[in-house]
């Protein structure tokens, strides 16, 4: 383990004896004794966890939860940082389980950080993380419990649009369907939210092969969008129309 700070006394003996729980508890106490738990203190815990394999998975997740409550970025490190050869990282699905234990208000930045830093773009669990983040952002846009200011609403909308632009094409059918339902539900009553989301809803429909529904949606919002959709998906739309005929 590499760190810029001196390791607490007794750590090497615990590590060498295989008492990983004792070693991590010692590192946690050392972190709590620091003026700030961020930085080197939490970094020591991350470095230790990166060397633990599948047989110690429960221990890894337990101390990742401990990190998440103190330094979320360090907890994300446990899932995304390179490990020694032969040591497997916990699956992204387990990262989601850990994040969902946080209070709802604390989940969006951690989910966004995981999606940004996790390099396995074809991991099916990405879609589940993205769907959860979409749900949280839509809930915030709806203004519950406190209505966002116009500036906050625009910021939330930009975050949501960026997320959809990155993740829609990677979702499997189940996640795409669930995300579609989220986008068609609450914001549908508000034109200032509905209009920017419409092209992304159409992309989800295209991803699911529902071209006729996408065209109807776009034509109702702006005929120019429908024409643009036809230009992009000409072969698919033509094939669907010929099949219906």
N, C-alpha and C positions, 0 to 999 in steps of 0.2 A: 504494500500500500504506500502510495506517495502522498505526502502532505507537506505544506510549508510550516506546520506547527508541530511541536514535540508531542509524541504519542503519550498518553497517560501511563503512569507506572503500572506494571503488571499486565499490560495488554499482550505483549509478546508471549508471555507464559501461558495465558489463557488461549491465545490463538494456536500456539504450538501443541497444546494438549487436546485441541479439538473442541474446547468449550466455547463454541461460537456465541451461544446465548449470553454467557457470562461476559465475553469480550464486548458484545454489542451493548449490554447494559452498562458496562464501564464507560464506553464511548458516549452513551446517552447522558450519563451523569456528568461526564466531562463537558459535554455540550451545554447542559443546563447551567453549569457553573460559570460559563463564559458570559461576558456582558451582552453579547448577541449570539443567538444560536446559529446564525447564518455563517457562511464562509467556511474557514478551515474546520471548525468543529463538526458541522454537518457533512463536510466533504470527507472527513475520516470515516464516517458511518457509511456513506455512499461507496467509498473505495472498498470497504470491508464487504459490503453486500454484493458488489460486483464479482467477488471471488467465490461466492457460495452457489452451489449447483442445485439441481432438482431435488436432491434429498433434503435440502434445507429450505425448500420453497416457502413453507409456512412461516419460518423465521424471517425470510426476506420480506414477505408481505406484511408481517407484523411490524417490523421496523420501518418499512416504507410508509405505513399508516402514521407512525410516530413522526416521521419526517414531514409528511404532508400537512400536519397540523402546525408545523413550525416554520418550514421552508419549502413551499410547494415546488419550486424549481429543482431543489435537490431530490425530492421524491420522483419527479419526472426523470431525472438522471438515471435512476435505477432501471427504468424501462428502455432508455434510448442510448445510453453510453456503451461503447464497445467493451466487451468482456474478454478475459483470457481465452485462448484456444480451448475448445472442449466444454466451455461453460455456457449453458443456454440461458437467455434472458427469459423472464416471465412473459407469458403471452399477453398481447394487448387487451384481450378480453378480461384478464385479471386486473389490468390497470383500470379499466372501466369500473369494475366492482369496487375497487379501493376509492376511486373518485366519488362514486355515488354515495359513499358513507359521509361525505362532507355535507355541510349545510348547502342548500340549493344555491344561495347567493355566491358561494365560493367556488362552485363547480365550473362556470364558463371559462375563466382564464386558464385553469389547469387542463381542461379538455382541449382548448385551443393550442396550448403549448405542446401537448401530446401529439396532436395531429400535425403540427408544424415540424416537430423534431423527429417523429418516428419515420424511418426511411423505407419501411416495407409498405409501399403504396398499394400493393395487391392484397394486403391482409384483410380478410372479410370483416374483421372486428372494426376496421376504420369506419365502415358504414354505420355501425351501431353507435360509435362515438360521435360521428357527425350528426346522426339523427337526434341524439340526446342534446347536443349543443344547439341544433336548430330549434328544438322544443323549448329550451331555456331562453333563447333570444326572442322567439316569437312571444313567449309569455311576458318577457320584459316589454316588448313593443306594445302589447295589449294594455300595459299600464297597471299591472296588479303586483303589489297592493297600492303602489303610488304611481300615478300617471307620469311618464317621463316628460321632460320639457321638450320643445321642438328640437333643440340642439342635441339633446340626449337621444331623441328618437332617430335623428339623422345618423348619428354615430352608430346606434344599434343596427339600423338598416344597412349601413355600409358594411358592418361586420358580417351580417347575415348574407348579404349578396356575395361578399368575397368568399365566405365559407361554401356557399352553394356552387360558385364558379369553380372552386377547387375540387369539391368532393362528389358532385352529382354523378359524373361519368364513371366513378369507381364503385358506386353502390350496387349491391345485388338487388334482385327484384323485391325482396321483402323489405329491405331498408328504403328503397326508392318509393314503394307504395306507402309506407308509414310516413316518410317525409312529405310526400305529396298531400296526404291527409292533413298534416300539420299546417301546410302552407295554404290549403284551401279553406281551412276552418276559420279561426278567429280574425285574421287580417282581411278577410273577404269583405267585411262591412266598411272598411276604411279605404277610400280611393288613394290617399297619399301613401298607403302601405301596399295596397293591392297592385297598383300600376307598376312600380319597380320590380315586384316579385313575379309578374306575369311571364316574362321571358324565361325565367328560371323554372317556373311551373311547367311551361311548354317543353323545356329541356328534359325535365323528369318524365313527362308524358312521351316524348320521343324515345327516351332511354327505355321505356316500357313498351314501345311499339304502338302507342295509342295516338297515331298521327291525326286522325279525324278530330278527336277531342282537342288536341293541341291547336289545330287550325281554327276550330270554333272559338276557343278561348282567346286566341290572338286577334281574330277578326272582330270580336266584340270590343276589345280594348283599343286596337289600332290596325286597320286593314293593311297598312304598310308592313307591320310585323308579320302578318300572315303571309304576305308575298315573299318576304325575306325568308321565312320558314320554308316555303315551297322551294325557293332557290337552293337552300342548304340541304333539304331532305328530298329532292325531286324524285330520285329513283325509288326510295322507300314509299313515298306518298303515292306515286303512280302505281307501284305494285299492289298497294293496299286497295286503291280504287279499282284496279282491274280484277282483283280477287272478289270484290263486292259485286262487280258486274257479271 
